[in-house]
């Protein structure tokens, strides 16, 4: 790829070891040359290794939640509580939306991430198993996530959560949909009392950027052609990239947008999306923190077994969460 930077020469030693392990586990996990079902199976297979170990939680319970499209699966994580937390009647809620280019991934592929977030924040984390594309195209996944959030808030006692203390989190396409769901609820008269958003290397609406031009390759499945493939699967018609809950950057950020913790990977084609979001929130006067990990690639949040930056990113996200109480 003559027009691309030599990313393997730029990543950290730990990141290089992760990529080598990734290739050993499932070399073609990110190849869009295979069928969607083959992609999903390879992704699940590769993620099993990364989900081993990690923090324990008090419980991880699979439930079904009704939406306008029918019931969808979620996983509710209750972290181990301190004595003070045991005396509290309800916990904060974090709604987590997994990544995977809108068409791969599930609550299992992101299990260690969500366990870690629950453990570090002390919040009840609900990981949403939205219907994947192309079986469900925009706006269905956004509406499912919005419906799940609204349902849990309306049934707060049953879920053990404080309905006045809600946060959203997600990685990659999940960060896009988490932000989209927050805006959807706001715009449809169901705004939640949001504490924060914890957003990891999301896609927020840029179709072209310096980072997209210079970065991306087989190690992350995010060349321009790969990204267009994902968008077509999710949107059907690429003109829908302009839709407000897809192009997050085109939205009014001046009301009902909580403090945002924004993480970018320095060697990620989507890096400029995160930087643009950070600058837009600054303009709108929204409290936010923008952190770049310069020597890692997209999807590094999965790699806490081998990558120190992963642990640091989640700890900093938890610190941000704790410092922004309702």
N, C-alpha and C positions, 0 to 999 in steps of 0.2 A: 504494500500500500504506500506508493511513493509520495502521496499527498498527505500522509499522516505522520504525526510524531512517533518516534520509536519508544512507545510506552514501556515495553519490557525493560528498557535500559534506565527508566526513570523511577520505577516503583521500588519500594523498600525491600530489603532482604526478606523480611517476614511476608510481605505481599507476594513476592516471587515464590516462596515456599507454599503459600496458600494456592496459587494458580497451579503449581505442579501437582499438588494433592487433588485439586479440582479435576485436572485432566486425568489423573489416575482413577478417580471415582467414576467419572462420566464425561469423557472428552467432548462429546457432541451435545451436552446438555443445553447449550445456548444456540445451537444451529437452527436457523429458520428454514434450512433446506429439507428438513424432515417433516412428517405430519405433526399436527398439533397434539395428537394423542401420544406420539413418540416423544415430543418435547416434554409433555407433562410427566410421562413415566421417567424420563432421564432426569428431570429436575427433582422429582420426588426421591429417586434413588440417590442422587448426589447429595441431597440435603440431609439424608438420614445420619451421615457421619457428623455433620456440623451440629445436629440437634442432640447428640449424646452428651450426657453430663449437664453441667450448669446448675444454677440454684434450684433448690427445692421450694415448692409452694405448699401452702396448707391444703389446697385442693385445686384440681383442674377438671371442670365438669363440662361435658358436651350437652348443649341444649338446642332446641329448635325455637325460632322466633318468627311469629307471623309478620308478613309484609303484604303489600298489595299484589305481589306476584306469587304468593304462597309462602310457606314456611321455609326458612333457610337455616343452615347450621351455624352455631357460634360456639366458642369455648370460653368459659368464665373462669378466670384465674383469681384465686383468693390467696394473697401472700401470707406468709407466716407473720403473726402480729406480735408487737411488743405489748407489755402489760398495759400501757397507756392506750394503745390502739384497741385492745380487747375490751376496754371500758367504753369505747365509742360505739354509738348505736349504728353508725353508717360510715362507709368509706368513700373517698373520691372514686369517680369512674373515669377510666381511660378507654375510649373506643379505639381499637387498633385495626388498621386496614392493611392487609399484606400486599406486597408487591408481586411482580411476575409478569409485567407487560400487559396487564389486563386479561391474559389468557392462560397463564400457568400459576401454580401455587395454591396453597390452602392453609387451613389452620395448623396442620401438621408440619408443613415445610418451614413455618416460622415459629415453631413451638419454643425453642430456646430463647429467641428474641423476646417473645411475649412473657415468658417466665421471668426473664431477667428484668424487664421493665416493671413487672409487678413487684418483684423482690426489692428493687432499688427505690421505687416510689412509694410503696406501701398502699398503692391504689388497687382496687379491683379492676382488672383488665379484661375486656371482652373483645376477643378476636373474631372478626366477622368473616364468615365463609360465603361471601357474595357469589352470585352466579357468574361464571367466567364467560369471556367472549371467545369465539363469535356466537356461542349459543345465546348469550344475552348481550345486546349491544347498548351503548349509551342511549337513553339515560337510565336504563334499568338498574345497573349496579349502584349508581349514585342514590337512586330512590330506595333501593333495598337497604343500604347503609343508613340512610336518613330514617327510614321506617324502624329499623332495629334500634337506633338511638332513641327515637321518640318513645318506642314501646318500653324500653328499659327505664327511661325517666318517668314514664307514667306508672310503672310498676316497681318503683324504687325500693319499697320495703322488701318485696319478694327477692330482689336482686342484691340487697344489702348495701345499696349505694345511696349517697347524698345527691338528690336530684338538683341541688344548687351548686354542685361542684363537679363539672364534666370537662374532660379534656379529650382531644383527638390526637392520634398518632398514626404514622404509616411510613412505609419505605417505598421509594421509586413510584410506580403507578399507584401504590397504596397511599402515598403522601398526596398525590394529585386528588385521589378520590376522597380522602379524609377532609382535605380543605374544601373540595366541592360539596361534600355533604354538609359541612358547617354552613356554607353559604346558601345551600338549598334550603336548609331549615330556617335560616334567617329570612330569606326572601319569601318563604311560604308561611310566615306567621307562626313558626314553631321554634324560634331561636332558643337555644339552651343557654344556661348560665355557665359560660365556658371559662375555665381557669387558664388553659394554655393549649398550644399545639406543639407537638414534638415531631418534627418533620425531617426525614432522612433521605437525602439525594433524590428529591422528587422531580417530576416533569410538571412544569407549571404553565406551559403554553408556547414556548419559543419553538418555531419551526426551523430556524437556522441560527447559528451562533458560532463564535470562534471555537468554543470547546467541542461543538458538534462536528465542525469541519476538521479539527486537528486530532481528535481522540476517537477511541472506539475500535474494536477489533474482535477476533474470535474469543478472546479471553473474557469479554463481557457481553457479547451478542448485541452490541449497540452501534453498529455502523449506521449510516444514514438509511441504507436499504432495510436493515433490521428494524429500525425505529418506525419507518413507514409501514412495514408489515404489521407491527403491533397496533399502530394507529388505525389501519384499515380494518383489522379484526375487531377493534373496539368500537369504531365509529361507523363502519360501513362506507360512508361518504366522507372523504378527507376534508370537505368543506365544513364539516361539523367541528373541526378544530377551533372554530370561532365561538362555539357555544360557551356560555358563561361558566358552566361547571366543568368544562374541559380546559379552557384557556383562563386559568385562575388569575393571570396577570391583568386581564381586562376588567376585573371587578372593582367595585367601590369598596375600599378597605377602611373607610372612615367610621363605620359603625359595626358593632357586634363582632369584631375580630379580636380575639384575645392575644396576649403575648405569645410570641412564636419563637421556638428554638429551631434553628435551621442548620442542618449539617450538609456539607458538600464533600465529595471526594475530589481531590485535586486532579486526578487522571480520568475523570468521568466525562463523557460527552454531555451529560446533563448539568455539569457544574455551573454553567452560566445561567441556567434556569433558577437555581438557588440564589445566586448573586442578584439576579434581577428582582426576585421576590423580596429579598432583604432590602434592596434600595427602594422598592415600591412601598414597603411597610414603613421605612424611614420617612418617606415623603408624606405618608398618611398619618404619621405620628403614632404608629403602633409599636409598642415596646417589643423589641426582638433582639436575639443574639445569633450571629452568623459565624459558624466555625468551619474552616476548611482543613481537611487532613490531606496534606499535599502529595503524599507518596502512595496513595491507595487508589483502587479502582471502584467502579460501581458495585453495589451489593455487598460492601465489606462488612455490613452489620451482622452477617451470618457467621463471621469467622472468629468468634471470640475464643475458640479452642487454640488458635495459633497467632492471633493478631492483637497486639496491645492497643492499637488505635480503636478497635471495636469496643473494648472494655471502657476506654477513656470516653468515647462518644456517648455511651449509654449512661455512664456516671455523670457526665456533664449535663445530659438531658434531665436526669433525675434531680440534680442540683437546681436546674432552672425551674423544674416543676415545684420543688419544695420552696423556692424563693418567691413564688407567685401564688400565694394563697388567696382564695376568694375573700 
